[in-house]
Amino acid sequence: MLLEALSTARDLGRLQDIASVLIRHGLGDAVRRLGLARIFDRAGKAINWKAPQGLAKDPQLRLREALEELGPTFVKVGQMLSARPDLLPPTWTDELAGLQQHANSIPYEDIREQLVEDLGAEPEEVFSSFDQTPLAAASIAQVHRATLLTGEEVILKIRRPGIREVVEADLRLITRLAERMEERLPELRRYRPRNLIRQFGRSLRNELDLRIEAKNAERLRDNLPEDSGIVVPRIFPKWTRERLCVMEYLEGSSLHEWLHDEARDEETSAHVAELGCDTILRMVFVDGCFHADPHPGNILLLRDGRLGLVDFGMVGFLPETRRSEFLELLVSVINQDLVEVVDILTEWSDGKTDTELLSQDCAAFIERYNGLSLEQIDTTEMLGELTTLLRENDLFLPGDVALLLKVFITLDGLGRTLAPDFVMATHVEPFAKLAWEKEHSPLAVLRRSAKEAGSLLASLPGDLKQIMHWAKRGKLHVNIDVERLERFGQRLDHSANRLTVGIVTAALIIGTSICLTVSGGPRIAGMPLFGLLGFGSSLVGGVCLLWSILRSPKV
């Protein structure tokens, strides 16, 4: 029960705020269907059911506005859903992608105490200068510029005081609401809200820990070649904590600012599009660790012509097995291997679907791009059709693959904005080919085989020991599932019943025949009464047995 699960009166008050905001934005039907009104009645609280505002607006716009009003946790929920085109149609994902993380900055006096705790010293003892006016402020943290005593220019990303407690309280409520959605809203059950919120909670908690963001930045920085033309800021681990991340300051303008500069030249735009796209694709196909939020605000155009990447709170990881599956899907589409395409999609989704209908949709999808050159393929359109295919067949992508598709769509859109003749598919081909050759090289196959064999041999003694342990204790069971075995048992049971009825009927016939020869006892029409009753019972049993045999299905 949701009411019993609320740990504090503050949680109940927050739930009341959530319900009121949803009602105000015309989403009161969800409040009723989730049973929240009854919960507040039981708790002795009332909901304000004033007439909703803006009902003429599209529902996706009303949802976005409600999430923005509910605060940072719900904004993050909306952003997570905007990255799941396999779950929501483009009109919804596009609207939710517009959710803003910008927030009012916190005065320096309100964060100074926390900053001193994390630095272990007064800021004046660590920095020769510290700009108390933040460069930017978001829902989780805000950024200040400073200079170390060594003269190095740095950026301090400082987590908002008290934000973890707010997020944890909201996550408790969202988790309970997700459970009620699955129970009370059958049309949302297919989206598996509990699984989505569990993954979301894990991702958001990682984002709250700025040490993880620092680790992500260092990993991306180590993976990049020295001549890549990309700069990832250096982390200063001495000053980095859970609530504080200190990194190198990169001098340059964001692509968001540069795109609005009328003086920008086309040659530089094309170079930026190609360099940025190739860098992210290399991260995906070669490194398996990629920047998962490459929007214009997170990419800097440095003065020396290189590109700088910032904000590493959202980083995607693609294990070797997943990369292999993704490459297998690409190759299967190119080779028109329908069976392999269907197998990979159903294995990824782990859901129940009409395989025949899915095969028909996949065949149409493959045929749609058959014979087209890479220059003729619109990556965004192709991925959009793929996600539509998944939604219509009630299939779901793993979180890492869904995030990857979102990154591809973002890269394609950014590339076309920078250079109208940009074709992402031509950039994907060489990296996909390189990764495919690497995955299927004799050395890689031998390495995987040795790893799997080693894993099998390592676990074999323990498995055998466990089997022997069960056998000694008499707990070893062997389950055999033979096709039609259950039906055969039912037929055998029916046959035994008929045989029993037949034997009883035959016994009655013999017994009543003996009774007819007895001279004593009551008689009807000159015949013994007990003999007539026996013959009547035998007749009924015989007819029932014959009817059962005639009605039984033939095998």
C-alpha positions in Angstrom: 0.0 0.0 0.0 1.3 3.4 -1.0 0.1 5.1 2.2 2.0 2.7 4.4 5.1 3.0 2.3 5.4 6.7 2.8 8.1 7.0 5.4 7.5 10.6 6.6 4.8 13.2 6.7 7.1 15.1 4.3 6.7 12.4 1.7 2.9 12.6 2.0 3.1 16.4 1.6 5.3 16.0 -1.5 2.9 13.5 -2.9 0.1 16.0 -2.4 2.2 18.6 -4.3 2.7 16.2 -7.2 -1.1 15.4 -7.4 -1.9 19.1 -7.3 0.5 19.9 -10.1 -0.8 17.1 -12.3 -4.4 18.3 -11.8 -3.5 21.9 -12.6 -2.0 20.8 -15.9 -5.0 18.7 -16.9 -3.7 15.3 -15.9 -6.2 14.8 -13.1 -7.5 11.5 -14.7 -4.2 9.9 -13.9 -4.5 11.1 -10.3 -7.9 9.4 -10.0 -7.0 6.2 -11.7 -3.9 5.8 -9.5 -6.1 6.0 -6.5 -4.3 9.0 -5.0 -7.5 10.7 -4.0 -8.5 7.8 -1.7 -5.0 7.9 -0.2 -5.4 11.5 0.8 -8.9 10.9 2.1 -7.5 8.2 4.4 -4.7 10.5 5.5 -7.1 13.3 6.3 -5.8 15.5 3.6 -7.6 17.1 0.6 -6.6 17.8 -2.9 -7.3 21.0 -4.7 -9.5 20.0 -7.6 -9.6 23.4 -9.2 -10.3 23.5 -12.9 -7.2 22.6 -14.9 -5.4 25.2 -17.0 -4.3 25.0 -20.6 -6.5 22.1 -21.7 -6.3 23.4 -25.3 -2.6 22.5 -25.3 -1.3 19.2 -26.5 -1.0 16.5 -23.8 2.7 16.1 -24.3 3.2 19.9 -23.8 1.1 19.8 -20.6 3.2 16.9 -19.3 6.4 18.7 -20.0 5.2 21.8 -18.2 4.1 19.7 -15.2 7.5 18.0 -15.0 9.3 21.3 -15.1 7.2 22.6 -12.3 7.8 19.5 -10.2 11.5 20.0 -10.1 14.9 18.4 -10.9 14.0 14.8 -10.3 11.0 14.9 -12.6 12.8 16.9 -15.2 15.4 14.1 -15.3 12.5 11.6 -15.7 11.3 13.5 -18.7 14.8 13.7 -20.2 15.1 9.9 -19.7 11.9 9.3 -21.6 12.9 11.7 -24.3 15.9 9.3 -24.9 13.5 6.3 -25.4 12.1 6.6 -29.0 11.3 2.9 -28.7 8.7 3.7 -26.1 7.3 7.0 -27.1 6.4 8.5 -30.5 8.5 11.4 -31.9 5.9 14.0 -30.9 6.4 13.1 -27.3 10.2 12.6 -27.3 10.7 15.9 -29.2 8.6 17.8 -26.6 10.3 16.1 -23.6 13.7 16.8 -25.1 12.9 20.5 -24.6 13.0 20.1 -20.8 15.4 22.6 -19.4 17.8 21.8 -16.5 18.6 25.5 -16.0 17.9 26.7 -12.5 18.4 29.8 -10.4 21.9 30.0 -9.0 22.6 29.7 -5.3 24.4 32.6 -3.6 28.0 31.9 -2.8 27.3 32.4 0.9 24.9 29.4 0.8 27.5 27.0 -0.7 30.6 28.3 1.1 30.3 26.1 4.1 29.9 22.9 2.0 32.8 24.0 -0.2 35.1 24.4 2.8 34.1 20.9 4.0 34.9 19.4 0.7 38.2 21.3 0.1 39.3 20.7 3.7 40.4 24.3 3.8 39.2 27.9 3.1 38.9 28.6 -0.6 41.4 31.4 -0.2 44.0 28.9 0.8 43.5 26.8 -2.3 42.7 29.3 -5.0 44.4 32.6 -5.9 41.2 33.8 -7.3 37.6 32.5 -7.1 34.7 33.9 -9.1 31.7 33.9 -6.8 29.3 34.5 -9.7 28.6 31.1 -11.3 29.2 30.6 -15.0 26.1 28.4 -15.2 23.6 26.8 -12.9 21.6 23.6 -13.4 19.2 21.5 -11.4 22.0 19.3 -9.8 25.0 21.6 -9.6 26.4 25.0 -10.6 29.8 25.9 -12.1 32.3 28.5 -10.8 35.6 29.6 -12.4 38.8 29.8 -10.2 42.6 29.9 -10.4 44.8 27.5 -8.4 47.8 28.8 -6.5 49.9 27.1 -9.2 48.3 29.5 -11.8 46.2 26.8 -13.5 42.7 27.9 -14.6 40.0 25.5 -13.3 36.3 25.0 -13.2 34.5 23.9 -10.0 31.3 22.0 -10.4 29.6 22.2 -7.0 26.6 20.1 -6.2 23.6 22.0 -4.7 23.4 21.7 -0.9 20.6 19.3 0.1 19.8 18.1 -3.4 20.5 14.4 -2.6 17.8 14.4 0.1 15.3 15.9 -2.3 16.1 13.5 -5.0 16.0 10.4 -2.7 12.5 11.5 -1.4 11.3 12.0 -5.0 12.7 8.6 -6.1 10.8 6.9 -3.3 7.6 8.4 -4.4 8.2 7.8 -8.1 9.1 4.2 -7.4 5.7 3.7 -5.6 3.8 5.5 -8.3 5.4 3.3 -10.9 4.3 0.2 -9.0 0.7 1.6 -8.9 0.9 2.3 -12.6 1.6 -1.3 -13.4 -1.3 -2.4 -11.1 -4.0 0.2 -12.1 -3.2 1.4 -15.6 -3.1 -1.6 -18.0 -2.3 0.6 -21.0 1.0 1.7 -19.3 2.0 -1.8 -18.2 3.7 -2.6 -21.5 6.2 0.3 -20.8 7.4 -1.6 -17.7 7.5 1.6 -15.5 9.1 -0.2 -12.5 12.1 -1.3 -14.6 12.4 2.1 -16.2 12.4 3.9 -12.8 14.9 1.4 -11.3 17.3 2.2 -14.2 16.6 5.9 -13.9 17.3 5.9 -10.2 20.6 4.2 -10.6 21.6 6.7 -13.3 20.5 9.7 -11.3 22.3 8.6 -8.2 25.5 8.2 -10.3 25.0 11.7 -11.6 24.7 13.0 -8.0 28.2 11.6 -7.2 30.6 14.0 -9.0 33.5 11.5 -8.5 31.8 9.2 -11.0 31.6 12.1 -13.5 35.4 12.8 -12.9 36.1 9.1 -13.5 34.1 9.2 -16.8 36.0 12.2 -18.0 39.4 10.5 -17.3 38.3 7.4 -19.1 37.3 9.3 -22.2 40.4 11.3 -22.0 42.7 8.3 -21.8 40.9 6.6 -24.7 41.4 9.5 -27.1 44.5 9.5 -29.4 46.8 12.5 -28.9 46.1 13.7 -32.4 42.4 13.3 -32.2 41.7 17.1 -32.3 39.4 16.6 -29.3 40.1 17.9 -25.8 38.7 16.4 -22.6 39.5 18.6 -19.5 42.0 17.2 -17.1 40.6 16.3 -13.6 42.3 17.4 -10.4 41.7 14.4 -8.1 43.2 16.2 -5.1 40.2 18.5 -4.9 37.5 16.2 -6.3 34.9 14.8 -3.9 31.3 13.5 -4.1 29.9 17.0 -4.0 32.8 18.8 -5.8 34.6 18.2 -9.1 37.6 20.4 -10.1 38.7 20.2 -13.7 40.7 22.1 -16.3 39.1 25.2 -17.7 38.8 25.2 -21.5 38.8 28.6 -23.3 36.3 28.7 -26.1 32.7 29.2 -27.2 30.0 26.6 -27.2 28.7 25.3 -30.4 25.3 26.6 -29.3 26.7 30.2 -29.3 28.7 29.6 -32.5 25.7 28.3 -34.4 24.1 31.7 -33.8 27.1 33.6 -35.1 26.3 34.9 -38.6 30.1 35.3 -39.3 30.9 31.5 -39.1 32.2 30.0 -42.3 31.0 26.8 -44.0 34.4 25.2 -44.1 34.8 25.3 -40.4 31.2 24.1 -39.9 31.8 21.0 -42.1 35.1 20.3 -40.2 33.4 20.5 -36.8 30.6 18.2 -38.0 32.9 15.6 -39.3 35.4 15.8 -36.3 32.6 15.6 -33.7 30.8 12.8 -35.4 33.9 10.7 -36.0 35.0 11.2 -32.4 31.7 9.9 -30.9 31.6 7.0 -33.4 35.1 6.0 -32.4 34.1 6.1 -28.8 31.1 3.8 -29.6 32.6 1.2 -31.9 36.2 1.2 -30.7 36.3 2.1 -27.0 32.8 1.1 -25.9 32.5 4.2 -23.7 30.9 7.3 -25.2 29.7 10.8 -24.3 25.9 10.2 -24.3 24.8 13.9 -24.4 26.6 15.5 -27.3 24.3 18.5 -27.7 25.8 21.9 -28.8 26.0 23.2 -25.3 28.4 20.4 -24.3 30.8 21.0 -27.2 33.3 23.8 -27.3 35.1 25.3 -30.2 38.5 26.2 -28.9 40.7 29.0 -30.1 43.2 26.6 -31.7 40.5 24.9 -33.8 40.2 21.8 -31.6 36.9 20.7 -30.0 36.4 20.4 -26.3 33.9 18.1 -24.6 32.4 19.0 -21.2 29.7 17.6 -18.9 30.3 13.9 -18.3 27.3 13.1 -16.1 25.7 11.1 -18.8 28.2 8.5 -20.3 27.1 5.4 -22.2 28.9 2.0 -21.9 28.6 -0.6 -24.6 30.1 -3.9 -23.6 31.9 -6.1 -26.1 29.0 -8.5 -26.4 26.5 -5.6 -27.0 28.8 -4.1 -29.6 29.0 -7.5 -31.4 25.2 -7.8 -31.3 24.7 -4.2 -32.7 27.2 -4.8 -35.5 25.5 -8.1 -36.2 22.2 -6.2 -36.6 23.7 -3.7 -39.0 25.3 -6.4 -41.1 22.1 -8.5 -41.1 20.1 -5.5 -42.4 22.6 -4.9 -45.1 22.7 -8.6 -46.1 18.9 -8.8 -45.8 19.1 -11.6 -43.3 15.6 -11.4 -42.0 15.8 -14.3 -39.6 18.9 -12.8 -37.8 17.3 -9.4 -37.6 14.2 -10.8 -35.9 16.2 -13.0 -33.6 18.4 -10.0 -32.4 15.4 -7.7 -31.8 13.4 -10.3 -29.9 16.4 -11.2 -27.8 17.1 -7.6 -26.9 13.5 -6.9 -26.0 12.9 -10.1 -24.0 9.2 -9.6 -24.6 6.3 -11.5 -26.1 5.3 -10.6 -29.6 3.7 -11.9 -32.8 6.8 -13.3 -34.5 5.1 -13.6 -37.9 3.9 -10.0 -37.8 7.3 -8.8 -36.6 9.0 -10.7 -39.5 6.7 -9.0 -42.0 7.5 -5.5 -40.5 11.2 -6.3 -40.5 11.0 -7.5 -44.2 9.3 -4.2 -45.2 12.0 -2.2 -43.2 14.9 -4.1 -44.9 13.3 -3.7 -48.3 12.8 0.0 -47.7 16.6 0.5 -47.7 17.6 -2.2 -50.1 19.9 -1.0 -52.9 20.3 2.5 -51.5 23.8 4.0 -51.3 25.0 5.5 -48.0 24.6 9.0 -49.3 20.9 8.3 -49.9 20.2 7.0 -46.4 18.7 9.5 -43.9 19.9 8.2 -40.6 17.4 10.0 -38.5 14.5 8.8 -40.7 15.8 5.2 -40.7 16.2 5.1 -36.9 12.8 6.6 -36.5 11.3 3.9 -38.6 13.1 1.2 -36.6 11.8 2.6 -33.3 8.3 2.8 -34.7 8.6 -0.9 -35.7 9.6 -1.7 -32.2 6.8 0.2 -30.6 4.1 -1.3 -32.9 5.4 -4.8 -32.0 5.5 -4.1 -28.2 9.3 -4.6 -28.2 11.8 -2.8 -26.0 15.4 -2.0 -26.4 18.0 -2.5 -23.7 18.9 0.8 -22.0 22.4 1.0 -23.5 21.1 0.4 -27.1 18.3 3.0 -26.7 20.8 5.5 -25.4 23.0 4.8 -28.4 20.2 5.3 -30.9 19.4 8.7 -29.2 23.1 9.7 -29.6 23.0 8.8 -33.3 19.9 10.9 -33.8 21.5 13.8 -32.0 24.7 13.5 -34.0 22.8 13.4 -37.3 20.7 16.4 -36.4 23.7 18.4 -35.2 25.7 17.5 -38.3 23.0 18.6 -40.7 22.7 21.8 -38.8 26.4 22.5 -39.2 26.6 21.3 -42.8 23.4 20.7 -44.8 25.2 18.1 -47.0 26.4 16.1 -44.0 25.6 12.3 -44.3 26.2 10.4 -41.1 25.9 7.0 -42.7 29.1 7.5 -44.6 30.9 8.1 -41.2 29.4 5.1 -39.6 30.6 2.6 -42.3 34.4 2.8 -41.7 34.1 2.6 -37.9 31.5 -0.3 -38.1 33.8 -2.1 -40.6 36.8 -1.6 -38.3 34.9 -2.9 -35.3 33.5 -5.8 -37.2 37.0 -6.9 -38.4 38.3 -6.5 -34.9 35.5 -8.5 -33.3 35.8 -11.4 -35.9 39.6 -11.5 -36.2 41.1 -14.9 -35.5 42.8 -13.5 -32.4 39.6 -12.1 -31.1 37.6 -15.3 -31.7 40.4 -17.3 -30.0 40.4 -14.9 -27.1 36.7 -15.2 -26.6 36.8 -19.0 -26.9 39.6 -19.2 -24.4 37.7 -16.9 -22.0 34.5 -18.9 -22.3 36.4 -22.2 -21.9 38.2 -20.9 -18.9 35.0 -19.7 -17.3 33.4 -23.1 -17.9 36.4 -25.0 -16.5 36.6 -22.7 -13.5 32.9 -23.2 -12.6 32.8 -27.0 -13.4 34.3 -28.3 -10.1 31.9 -26.2 -8.0 28.9 -27.3 -10.1 29.9 -31.0 -9.8 30.4 -30.5 -6.0 26.9 -29.0 -5.7 25.3 -31.8 -7.8 27.0 -34.5 -5.5 25.9 -32.6 -2.4 22.2 -32.6 -3.6 22.5 -36.3 -4.6 23.8 -37.3 -1.1 21.0 -35.5 0.5 18.4 -36.9 -1.8 17.5 -33.5 -3.2 18.6 -34.1 -6.8 15.6 -34.0 -9.1 15.5 -34.5 -12.8 12.7 -32.7 -14.6 11.8 -34.1 -18.1 9.5 -32.1 -20.3 8.2 -34.3 -23.1 5.8 -32.8 -25.6 2.2 -34.0 -25.2 3.2 -36.0 -22.0 0.5 -34.2 -20.0 -2.1 -34.9 -22.6 -1.0 -38.5 -22.7 -1.5 -38.8 -18.9 -5.0 -37.3 -19.2 -5.9 -39.8 -21.9 -4.5 -42.7 -19.8 -6.5 -41.5 -16.8 -9.7 -41.3 -18.9 -9.0 -44.8 -20.3 -8.6 -46.2 -16.7 -11.9 -44.6 -15.7 -13.7 -46.2 -18.7 -12.1 -49.6 -17.9 -13.4 -49.3 -14.3 -16.9 -48.4 -15.5 -16.8 -51.4 -17.9 -15.7 -53.8 -15.2 -18.4 -52.6 -12.8 -21.0 -52.8 -15.6 -20.0 -56.3 -16.5 -20.1 -57.3 -12.8 -23.6 -55.9 -12.5 -24.8 -57.9 -15.6 -23.4 -61.1 -14.1 -24.8 -60.4 -10.7 -28.2 -59.5 -11.9 -28.3 -62.6 -14.1 -27.8 -64.7 -11.0 -30.5 -62.6 -9.2 -33.0 -63.5 -12.0 -32.7 -67.2 -11.2 -33.7 -66.7 -7.5 -37.3 -67.7 -6.8 -37.8 -65.6 -3.7 -38.2 -61.9 -3.1 -40.5 -59.2 -4.6 -41.4 -59.4 -8.3 -42.7 -57.1 -11.0 -44.5 -58.7 -14.0 -43.3 -62.0 -12.7 -39.6 -61.1 -12.7 -37.4 -60.5 -9.6 -37.2 -56.8 -8.7 -33.5 -56.8 -7.8 -32.6 -58.5 -11.1 -34.5 -55.7 -13.0 -32.7 -53.0 -11.0 -29.4 -54.5 -11.8 -30.1 -54.7 -15.5 -31.3 -51.1 -15.5 -28.1 -49.9 -13.8 -26.0 -52.0 -16.2 -27.8 -50.4 -19.2 -27.2 -46.9 -17.9 -23.5 -47.6 -17.3 -23.1 -49.2 -20.7 -24.7 -46.3 -22.5 -22.6 -43.7 -20.6 -19.4 -45.7 -21.4 -20.4 -45.9 -25.1 -21.2 -42.1 -25.2 -17.8 -41.3 -23.6 -16.0 -43.4 -26.1 -17.8 -41.8 -29.1 -17.1 -38.3 -27.8 -13.4 -38.8 -27.1 -11.0 -37.1 -29.6 -9.2 -39.3 -32.0 -5.4 -39.3 -31.9 
